[in-house]
Amino acid sequence: MLIENLSLNKQKLLLKLSKKKHRQEFGLFIIEGSKIVEESFNEAQVEFIVVLDKFKGLSLKDINIPIFKLSEKEFKKYSSLQNPEGILAVVKIPESKLLEDPKRILMLNDINDPGNLGTIIRTLDWFNFDALILQGDCVDPYNEKVVRSSMGSIFRLPIIKSQNALETFENYQNKNFELLGLSLNGTSNLQIENLKEKKLLLVFGSESHGIPSNQESQIENLYQIPKLGKAESLNLSVSVGIACNLFAKN
Amino acid sequence: MLIENLSLNKQKLLLKLSKKKHRQEFGLFIIEGSKIVEESFNEAQVEFIVVLDKFKGLSLKDINIPIFKLSEKEFKKYSSLQNPEGILAVVKIPESKLLEDPKRILMLNDINDPGNLGTIIRTLDWFNFDALILQGDCVDPYNEKVVRSSMGSIFRLPIIKSQNALETFENYQNKNFELLGLSLNGTSNLQIENLKEKKLLLVFGSESHGIPSNQESQIENLYQIPKLGKAESLNLSVSVGIACNLFAKN
């Protein structure tokens, strides 16, 4: 197989895609590492693949996608890893299509830690949630750190931006969703089994400020994960995991 | 209040304490930031405090602990933060005393991600676990990143090193503990309420390799968190959080 060098134009594109603005402009993002690139063949629309000239980690023989190569020195410019494996790909940002009859949706406010966001995307995929809504000032979900810690779940989970939390609440309440907020102001005595029968929009605040009060006052059910010891709070992605396990639709 | 400059000897000590070997040699570690330093006054044995010469974030007037100052340039040498708040302290590594009649203990194998370990320490503190056992090749729990993400819970949770997993199992089984492993080879149909009556040693493997097979064959109960969607696995600290919430002693 003869592989051409990556053109300067495409190199410029890679550089641009490290910025949110340009990811949105082009509708593209970068994935890196053989595992996620392999997953992308079935789960995403891949524009092209870039490999280190001596890359051997994955058989690319029968792949019907343009492949280009770079020298080690060049590759490192575009890699987000300290020790790059030697493969990355440019893929389309998936359309955020919701299933016809969604039952479990999570809304996050002002999440800024990319590792937490990626971990949450992976958790929602494990528990078969229908979508993630990002409200307020959130890190871009197609940021390379989010993508990496989502471990491929980024391809499968519809991600929706909300411009106005109260309108989003109303919109889902009109579709017979109940609102369930996770909050240190909540009670641990909710009727979990009753709630599991309903369609649920789970709402989380930021780790430092909780759910904004104008939202919290609109939420029918406020739950607090039982606190038995002394820590002031739980990490956000841990709280989301516990709530997903409690309230997932099985 | 007149505050002296930090002596060169103590500056050398700070540098040394960035290494595990020296933390063990001196039985000391570094905490950084006003929140955790303030908590340490009640929860740890503080050797001395170091502040940036113009630090004002915390009132240190009535504190009976030696305080030293450093210029901004010097302080940055010893800070583990990109934007240091201007306060750190050297504290004693707590003795790992177990309560008289422990009921919930978590054992981790080969954990190497400091953020995950700190998050797990915080989670165990929230759920009032009695201790954490570290088995195999683990990151040092007094590493600055672990300490930071533990959010003060590092002072409250006894942490024990295990040299031999099977001996540790036997030791706790002799104290009437049951072993409960979290594993992708486990079943989601365990009788959780029955198990909650018992003393439990929860065992986790590393995120990439799971529980070592010589351990897994000794574990009476293997549980898998119900998987409803497509992600291959959950993040380790998310799994620990879910298991703690399911099996905590309330």
Interface residues (C-beta under 8 A of the other chain):
Chain A: G115 T119 R122 T123 L124 D125 W126 F127 N128 F129 S149 M151 G152 S153 R156 I225 P226 K227 L228 G229 K230 A231 E232 S233 L234 N235 S237 V238 S239 V240 G241 I242 N245 L246 A248 K249 N250
Chain B: G115 T119 R122 T123 L124 D125 W126 F127 N128 F129 S149 M151 G152 S153 R156 I225 P226 K227 L228 G229 K230 A231 E232 S233 L234 N235 S237 V238 S239 V240 G241 I242 N245 L246 A248 K249 N250
